[in-house]
Amino acid sequence: MGQLNRITQQPDVMGGKACIRGMRVTVGMVVGQVGSGHSVDEILSDYPYLEREDIMQALRYAAWRSEEREVTLVTA
């Protein structure tokens, strides 16, 4: 996995959730935007203080965390 130098966690920022560069923008918010169908360019337009690499690292971090342990899901 590549370096995640833009993902920060501080107890006093957003309750310790993983954030982008110490800002009050969580990885979950970014991933949620992508999951809702927003393009990277749309997210960058809506949040001009973010950079493309912020979004890419948020996605890599979320992918890494999802593989960290096995979770049983409900089958359809």
Secondary structure, DSSP 8 states (H G I E B T S, - for coil): ----TTEE--TTSGGG--EETTSS-BHHHHHHHHHTT--HHHHHHHSTT--HHHHHHHHHHHHHHHTSS-------
